[in-house]
Amino acid sequence: MNDVEVEKSIGKVEFESSSTFLNKGFTWAKQEALSYAHNGEDVVGLWYEAALPGRAAFCMRDVAHQSAGAAILGLQNHTKNMLSKFATGISSVRDWCSYWEINKENTPAPVDYQSDSDFWYNLPANFDILDTCYRQFLWTGDTEYLNNPEFITFYEKTINEYVRAWDKDNDGLMEHYPEYGRRGIASYNEDGLQPLIAGDLISAQYAGYSAFAKINELKGNHKLGKVYKEKAAQLQKIYQNDWWNEESSRFYGARLQNREFYEPYYDIANFLPLYFGLISDKEKLKLALKDVKRNGVVNVEGKSYFPEIYYKNGDKEEAYAILLELIDPSLIRREYPEVSYAVMGSIATGMMGISANGDTEITTMSQLPNELEWAIMRNVPILNNVIDISHHSNRETSLTNRSGNTLTWKVQFSYKKDQCLINNVTVDLQHEYGLDEVVTSFAIVTVNEGETICASAI
């Protein structure tokens, strides 16, 4: 999809379902999110607000989280411009940190930056941005995320110099020490605890290493890809073994300055490992999800992650319940930009189960809750195409390739079936097995431009 086509796709996505409340919520989220988008009138170029309302700025964590919803809205060039600002901001004089928050004047936001020795910075940020670049490539197919020298430099400096600069004891994990002040905080949690390291930092580093490995594998750099796949696996092993509290059946949230573990639930440091996919042990994953459900979250920014977390981990009913909370007009601070963007992303990638592989393959899997009879999302910009996806319960899905290249469609069902009907022709299904022995069934279908294919379980 060229820049002109991308521009034409902005705000064209539509959604309908059997729930009037959800439909109204989608309309609100779309309008709210688009009201925060700026289309080149400012010095910084294309951008959308991704910070506290009124700051006229975007920060690293918020952009990373809002990027999925932005892609649904056709704002992928806005996201790429903002990610490029973070990428080019990385510097040795700041120990390979970038600028945490950039304003519409294309300068670091004064509230967070005074000088290169005095600035706000949360250490998970570089890895979160690296992971976001990879996810944006998968959705858009934009090869600049693989080949642009500015992005490549950012990736390489992040997984090398950045880690070395903040890992003073050379154990592979980055640390924060009190003398750093607000420079190099070891978590996205900003409650003042100032731990040595927190669970969300490990999980973001894991996601960054995993993304770097996959980027290199795509480019044919298999040796380097293997190195960082193994580094990611080592972080996963450390977290699942050393950070597990057997007595309370939960993961520790942080490690304190005296190197003792912090046992109480630590909000984002406990739930981001689920968001980043750090936990592979199925029993510990179940308990971690229960822990998050039991303890909840302290603010609306954190709540905006929850639908994605539950959709990713197979709990469509809990995901939908939180989604309804986010679109409820009575929700306090619903105007925070992250909320509307997270709603857009959660409906598309979670409920509708849409994903892509950066090339020509699109996957869908319905995660409609029991109370929804049907849902349809139209004019979805993805890869070099515009598509419609409709689900009727969890048994029938249709894809229309409105425009673009011929697609390979992986149509997936969230249960085990041996056959389905593809446009009324019987087709054998293949199977995949998840962590908890959950079986999904799928077929691979070619969908030409202008064609509609319907798949229904028998």
C-alpha positions as CSV (number, residue, x, y, z in Angstrom):
1,M,0.0,0.0,0.0
2,N,1.7,3.3,-1.1
3,D,1.5,6.5,0.9
4,V,-1.5,7.8,-1.1
5,E,-3.4,4.6,-0.5
6,V,-2.5,4.7,3.2
7,E,-3.7,8.3,3.5
8,K,-7.0,7.3,1.8
9,S,-7.4,4.5,4.3
10,I,-7.3,6.8,7.4
11,G,-10.5,6.4,9.4
12,K,-12.2,4.2,6.9
13,V,-12.5,1.1,9.1
14,E,-16.1,0.2,10.2
15,F,-17.5,-2.2,12.7
16,E,-20.9,-3.7,13.4
17,S,-22.0,-6.5,15.8
18,S,-25.1,-7.8,17.4
19,S,-24.4,-5.6,20.4
20,T,-25.6,-2.0,20.2
21,F,-23.5,-1.0,23.2
22,L,-20.3,-2.4,21.6
23,N,-21.2,-0.7,18.3
24,K,-21.5,2.7,20.1
25,G,-18.3,2.0,21.9
26,F,-16.4,1.4,18.7
27,T,-17.8,4.6,17.1
28,W,-16.7,6.5,20.2
29,A,-13.2,4.9,20.2
30,K,-12.7,5.6,16.5
31,Q,-13.7,9.2,16.7
32,E,-11.8,9.8,19.9
33,A,-8.6,8.2,18.5
34,L,-8.8,10.1,15.2
35,S,-9.2,13.4,17.1
36,Y,-5.7,12.9,18.5
37,A,-4.2,12.3,15.1
38,H,-2.2,15.1,13.5
39,N,-1.5,14.9,9.8
40,G,1.7,16.8,9.1
41,E,0.8,20.4,10.2
42,D,3.4,20.3,13.0
43,V,7.2,20.4,12.9
44,V,7.4,16.8,14.0
45,G,5.4,15.6,11.0
46,L,2.8,12.9,11.2
47,W,1.9,12.0,14.8
48,Y,-0.9,11.2,17.2
49,E,-1.1,12.0,20.9
50,A,0.3,9.3,23.1
51,A,0.9,10.8,26.4
52,L,-1.1,12.6,29.1
53,P,-3.9,14.7,27.4
54,G,-2.9,18.3,26.8
55,R,0.9,17.7,26.5
56,A,0.8,17.7,22.7
57,A,3.4,14.9,22.8
58,F,4.0,11.2,22.4
59,C,6.0,8.9,24.7
60,M,7.6,5.6,24.1
61,R,5.4,3.3,26.1
62,D,2.2,4.8,24.9
63,V,3.2,4.7,21.2
64,A,4.2,1.1,21.6
65,H,0.8,0.2,23.0
66,Q,-1.3,2.4,20.8
67,S,0.4,1.2,17.5
68,A,-1.9,-1.7,16.9
69,G,-5.1,0.4,17.2
70,A,-3.4,3.1,15.0
71,A,-2.8,0.5,12.3
72,I,-6.5,-0.4,12.2
73,L,-7.2,3.3,11.7
74,G,-4.8,3.6,8.8
75,L,-2.3,5.6,10.9
76,Q,0.6,3.3,10.2
77,N,2.7,6.2,8.7
78,H,2.1,8.3,11.8
79,T,3.4,5.4,13.9
80,K,6.4,4.9,11.6
81,N,7.3,8.6,11.9
82,M,7.1,8.5,15.7
83,L,9.1,5.3,15.9
84,S,11.7,6.8,13.6
85,K,12.0,9.8,16.0
86,F,12.7,7.4,18.9
87,A,15.1,5.4,16.8
88,T,17.2,8.4,15.7
89,G,17.1,9.8,19.3
90,I,19.3,6.9,20.7
91,S,22.6,8.3,21.8
92,S,25.8,7.4,23.6
93,V,25.7,10.6,25.6
94,R,22.5,9.3,27.2
95,D,23.9,5.8,27.7
96,W,22.0,4.7,24.6
97,C,18.6,5.9,25.8
98,S,16.4,7.8,23.3
99,Y,14.1,10.6,24.3
100,W,11.2,9.3,26.4
101,E,8.7,11.9,25.2
102,I,8.8,14.1,22.1
103,N,6.4,17.0,21.5
104,K,4.9,18.4,18.3
105,E,7.8,20.8,18.0
106,N,10.1,17.8,17.5
107,T,12.0,18.4,20.7
108,P,12.2,16.3,23.9
109,A,9.2,17.3,26.1
110,P,10.6,19.7,28.8
111,V,8.6,18.0,31.6
112,D,10.7,14.9,31.1
113,Y,14.0,16.2,29.8
114,Q,16.3,18.9,31.2
115,S,19.7,17.7,29.8
116,D,21.5,14.6,28.8
117,S,22.3,13.9,32.4
118,D,18.9,14.8,33.8
119,F,16.0,13.1,32.0
120,W,13.1,10.7,32.7
121,Y,13.6,7.2,31.3
122,N,12.0,3.9,31.8
123,L,14.4,1.1,30.8
124,P,11.8,-1.2,29.3
125,A,11.2,1.4,26.6
126,N,13.9,0.6,24.0
127,F,12.9,-3.1,23.9
128,D,9.2,-2.2,23.7
129,I,9.9,0.0,20.7
130,L,12.0,-2.7,19.0
131,D,9.2,-5.2,19.5
132,T,6.7,-2.7,18.2
133,C,8.7,-2.1,15.0
134,Y,8.6,-5.9,14.4
135,R,4.9,-6.0,15.0
136,Q,4.3,-3.1,12.7
137,F,6.2,-4.9,10.0
138,L,4.0,-8.0,10.4
139,W,0.8,-5.9,10.1
140,T,1.9,-3.5,7.3
141,G,4.5,-5.5,5.4
142,D,6.6,-2.3,5.4
143,T,10.2,-3.5,4.8
144,E,11.7,-0.2,6.1
145,Y,11.3,-1.9,9.5
146,L,13.8,-4.5,8.3
147,N,16.1,-2.5,6.1
148,N,16.1,1.2,7.1
149,P,19.6,2.0,8.5
150,E,18.0,4.2,11.2
151,F,15.9,1.4,12.5
152,I,18.7,-1.2,12.2
153,T,21.1,1.0,14.2
154,F,18.5,1.4,16.9
155,Y,18.0,-2.4,17.1
156,E,21.7,-3.1,17.2
157,K,22.5,-0.4,19.8
158,T,19.6,-1.5,22.0
159,I,20.5,-5.2,22.2
160,N,24.3,-4.4,22.6
161,E,25.4,-1.0,23.9
162,Y,22.2,-0.2,25.7
163,V,22.3,-3.5,27.7
164,R,26.0,-3.1,28.5
165,A,25.5,0.5,29.7
166,W,22.8,-0.5,32.2
167,D,23.9,-4.0,33.2
168,K,26.6,-3.0,35.7
169,D,27.0,-6.5,37.2
170,N,27.1,-8.2,33.8
171,D,24.4,-10.8,34.6
172,G,22.4,-10.0,31.5
173,L,19.8,-8.1,33.3
174,M,19.7,-4.3,33.4
175,E,19.5,-2.5,36.8
176,H,18.5,0.8,38.4
177,Y,20.5,2.3,41.3
178,P,19.2,5.1,43.5
179,E,21.9,7.5,42.4
180,Y,20.4,7.4,38.9
181,G,17.3,9.3,40.1
182,R,14.7,9.4,37.3
183,R,17.3,8.4,34.7
184,G,17.0,4.7,34.0
185,I,14.0,3.5,36.0
186,A,13.8,-0.3,36.0
187,S,10.1,-0.5,35.4
188,Y,7.1,1.2,33.8
189,N,5.7,1.3,37.4
190,E,6.3,4.8,38.6
191,D,5.2,4.4,42.3
192,G,8.5,5.4,43.8
193,L,9.7,2.0,44.9
194,Q,12.7,2.3,42.7
195,P,13.5,-1.4,42.5
196,L,16.8,-2.8,41.2
197,I,14.9,-4.6,38.5
198,A,11.2,-5.4,37.8
199,G,9.3,-8.1,36.0
200,D,8.2,-5.8,33.2
201,L,11.8,-4.9,32.3
202,I,12.7,-8.6,32.0
203,S,9.7,-9.3,29.8
204,A,10.3,-6.2,27.6
205,Q,13.9,-7.3,27.1
206,Y,12.7,-10.8,26.3
207,A,10.3,-9.4,23.7
208,G,13.1,-7.2,22.2
209,Y,15.5,-10.1,21.9
210,S,12.8,-12.2,20.3
211,A,11.9,-9.5,17.8
212,F,15.5,-9.0,16.9
213,A,16.0,-12.7,16.4
214,K,12.9,-12.9,14.1
215,I,14.0,-9.8,12.1
216,N,17.4,-11.4,11.5
217,E,15.8,-14.7,10.5
218,L,13.6,-12.9,8.0
219,K,16.7,-11.3,6.5
220,G,18.6,-14.6,6.3
221,N,20.9,-13.8,9.2
222,H,20.1,-17.2,10.8
223,K,23.2,-17.4,13.0
224,L,22.5,-14.0,14.7
225,G,18.8,-14.9,14.9
226,K,19.7,-18.1,16.8
227,V,21.9,-16.2,19.2
228,Y,19.2,-13.8,20.3
229,K,16.5,-16.5,20.3
230,E,18.7,-18.3,22.8
231,K,19.2,-15.1,24.8
232,A,15.5,-14.6,24.9
233,A,15.0,-18.2,26.1
234,Q,17.6,-17.7,28.9
235,L,15.7,-14.6,30.1
236,Q,12.5,-16.7,30.1
237,K,14.2,-19.4,32.1
238,I,15.5,-16.9,34.7
239,Y,12.1,-15.4,35.1
240,Q,10.1,-18.7,35.3
241,N,12.6,-20.3,37.7
242,D,14.2,-17.5,39.9
243,W,11.2,-15.1,40.0
244,W,8.6,-17.7,41.0
245,N,7.3,-17.6,44.6
246,E,6.3,-21.1,45.3
247,E,4.8,-20.2,48.7
248,S,2.3,-17.7,47.3
249,S,2.0,-19.3,43.8
250,R,2.8,-16.0,42.0
251,F,5.7,-14.3,40.3
252,Y,7.6,-11.7,42.2
253,G,7.0,-8.2,40.8
254,A,10.5,-6.8,41.5
255,R,13.9,-7.2,43.0
256,L,14.8,-4.6,45.5
257,Q,18.1,-2.7,45.9
258,N,19.2,-5.2,48.6
259,R,18.5,-7.9,45.9
260,E,15.6,-9.4,47.9
261,F,12.5,-10.1,46.0
262,Y,9.4,-7.9,46.4
263,E,6.5,-10.2,47.1
264,P,3.4,-7.9,46.9
265,Y,1.6,-7.7,43.5
266,Y,3.4,-4.9,41.6
267,D,0.8,-3.9,39.0
268,I,2.3,-3.5,35.6
269,A,5.4,-5.4,36.5
270,N,3.2,-8.5,37.1
271,F,0.9,-8.2,34.1
272,L,3.3,-7.1,31.3
273,P,5.0,-10.5,31.4
274,L,1.7,-11.9,30.2
275,Y,1.4,-9.2,27.6
276,F,4.9,-9.8,26.2
277,G,4.4,-13.6,26.2
278,L,7.2,-14.3,28.6
279,I,5.6,-17.2,30.5
280,S,5.5,-20.6,28.8
281,D,5.0,-22.9,31.8
282,K,1.3,-23.7,31.5
283,E,0.6,-24.1,35.2
284,K,2.5,-20.9,36.2
285,L,0.8,-19.1,33.3
286,K,-2.7,-20.1,34.7
287,L,-1.7,-18.9,38.1
288,A,-0.3,-15.7,36.8
289,L,-3.5,-14.9,35.0
290,K,-5.5,-15.7,38.1
291,D,-3.2,-13.4,40.1
292,V,-3.7,-10.5,37.6
293,K,-7.5,-11.1,37.6
294,R,-7.6,-11.1,41.4
295,N,-5.4,-7.9,41.9
296,G,-6.5,-5.9,38.9
297,V,-4.8,-2.6,38.0
298,V,-4.4,0.9,39.6
299,N,-5.1,3.1,36.6
300,V,-6.8,3.3,33.2
301,E,-3.6,3.1,31.3
302,G,-2.9,-0.3,32.8
303,K,-6.5,-1.5,32.3
304,S,-6.2,-0.7,28.6
305,Y,-3.7,-3.6,28.3
306,F,-6.1,-6.2,29.9
307,P,-8.3,-7.1,26.9
308,E,-5.2,-7.9,24.8
309,I,-3.7,-9.9,27.7
310,Y,-6.8,-12.0,28.1
311,Y,-7.4,-12.5,24.3
312,K,-3.8,-13.6,23.9
313,N,-4.2,-16.1,26.6
314,G,-7.5,-17.6,25.5
315,D,-9.9,-16.0,28.0
316,K,-12.3,-14.3,25.6
317,E,-15.1,-13.7,28.2
318,E,-12.8,-11.8,30.6
319,A,-11.3,-9.9,27.7
320,Y,-14.8,-8.8,26.5
321,A,-15.8,-7.8,30.0
322,I,-12.8,-5.4,30.3
323,L,-13.4,-4.1,26.8
324,L,-16.9,-3.2,27.8
325,E,-15.5,-1.3,30.8
326,L,-13.1,0.7,28.6
327,I,-15.9,1.9,26.3
328,D,-18.3,2.7,29.2
329,P,-18.9,6.5,29.2
330,S,-18.8,6.5,33.0
331,L,-15.1,5.2,33.0
332,I,-12.9,7.8,34.8
333,R,-10.2,9.2,32.5
334,R,-11.6,7.5,29.4
335,E,-10.3,10.4,27.4
336,Y,-6.7,9.2,27.9
337,P,-5.6,8.6,24.3
338,E,-4.3,5.1,25.1
339,V,-7.9,3.9,25.9
340,S,-9.5,4.6,22.5
341,Y,-6.5,3.2,20.6
342,A,-6.4,0.1,22.8
343,V,-10.1,-0.5,22.2
344,M,-9.5,-0.4,18.4
345,G,-6.6,-2.8,18.6
346,S,-8.3,-5.2,21.0
347,I,-11.4,-5.5,18.8
348,A,-9.4,-6.1,15.6
349,T,-6.5,-8.3,16.9
350,G,-8.3,-9.9,19.8
351,M,-12.0,-10.3,19.3
352,M,-11.8,-10.6,15.5
353,G,-8.4,-12.4,15.8
354,I,-6.8,-10.7,12.8
355,S,-3.0,-11.0,12.3
356,A,-0.5,-11.0,9.4
357,N,3.0,-12.3,8.6
358,G,4.5,-9.2,6.9
359,D,4.2,-10.9,3.5
360,T,0.9,-12.2,2.0
361,E,-0.6,-14.3,4.8
362,I,-3.5,-13.1,7.0
363,T,-4.8,-15.2,9.9
364,T,-8.2,-14.9,11.5
365,M,-9.8,-16.6,14.5
366,S,-13.0,-15.6,16.0
367,Q,-12.9,-14.8,19.7
368,L,-16.5,-13.6,20.0
369,P,-17.9,-13.8,23.5
370,N,-20.9,-16.1,24.1
371,E,-23.3,-13.1,24.1
372,L,-22.3,-11.9,20.7
373,E,-24.0,-13.6,17.7
374,W,-22.0,-11.9,15.0
375,A,-19.5,-9.2,14.2
376,I,-18.1,-7.7,11.1
377,M,-15.1,-5.3,10.5
378,R,-14.9,-3.6,7.1
379,N,-12.2,-1.7,5.3
380,V,-9.3,-3.0,7.4
381,P,-5.9,-1.8,6.1
382,I,-3.5,-4.7,6.4
383,L,-0.3,-5.6,4.4
384,N,-0.9,-4.1,1.0
385,N,-4.6,-4.9,1.1
386,V,-8.0,-3.7,2.4
387,I,-10.2,-6.5,3.7
388,D,-13.5,-7.2,5.4
389,I,-13.8,-9.9,8.1
390,S,-17.1,-11.2,9.5
391,H,-17.7,-13.8,12.2
392,H,-20.9,-15.6,13.0
393,S,-20.4,-17.0,16.5
394,N,-17.2,-19.0,16.4
395,R,-18.3,-21.3,13.6
396,E,-18.4,-19.2,10.4
397,T,-16.0,-16.6,9.1
398,S,-15.9,-14.7,5.8
399,L,-13.0,-12.7,4.3
400,T,-13.4,-10.3,1.5
401,N,-10.2,-9.1,-0.3
402,R,-11.4,-5.6,-1.2
403,S,-8.2,-4.5,-2.8
404,G,-4.6,-5.4,-3.1
405,N,-2.5,-8.5,-3.8
406,T,-3.7,-12.1,-3.7
407,L,-3.8,-13.2,-0.1
408,T,-3.1,-16.5,1.6
409,W,-5.8,-16.8,4.3
410,K,-5.2,-19.0,7.3
411,V,-8.7,-19.4,8.6
412,Q,-8.6,-20.7,12.1
413,F,-11.2,-22.2,14.5
414,S,-10.6,-22.1,18.3
415,Y,-11.5,-25.8,18.7
416,K,-10.7,-29.2,17.2
417,K,-12.6,-30.1,14.0
418,D,-11.5,-32.4,11.2
419,Q,-13.3,-30.6,8.3
420,C,-15.0,-27.4,7.3
421,L,-16.8,-26.0,4.3
422,I,-14.9,-23.5,2.1
423,N,-17.6,-21.8,-0.1
424,N,-19.7,-25.0,0.4
425,V,-16.8,-27.4,-0.6
426,T,-15.6,-29.8,2.1
427,V,-12.0,-29.3,3.1
428,D,-9.8,-31.2,5.6
429,L,-8.5,-29.1,8.5
430,Q,-5.0,-29.1,10.0
431,H,-4.4,-28.8,13.8
432,E,-2.2,-26.8,16.1
433,Y,-1.6,-27.5,19.8
434,G,-1.2,-24.7,22.4
435,L,0.5,-24.6,25.7
436,D,-2.4,-26.1,27.6
437,E,-3.2,-28.8,25.1
438,V,-5.7,-26.5,23.5
439,V,-6.3,-27.5,19.9
440,T,-7.1,-25.1,17.1
441,S,-8.1,-26.1,13.6
442,F,-7.2,-24.3,10.4
443,A,-7.3,-24.3,6.6
444,I,-5.1,-22.4,4.1
445,V,-7.1,-20.6,1.4
446,T,-6.1,-18.3,-1.5
447,V,-8.2,-15.2,-1.8
448,N,-7.9,-13.1,-4.9
449,E,-8.6,-9.3,-5.2
450,G,-12.3,-8.7,-5.2
451,E,-13.1,-12.3,-3.9
452,T,-15.1,-13.3,-0.9
453,I,-14.5,-16.7,0.8
454,C,-16.7,-18.2,3.5
455,A,-15.4,-20.9,5.9
456,S,-17.8,-22.7,8.2
457,A,-17.1,-25.6,10.6
458,I,-19.1,-28.7,9.9
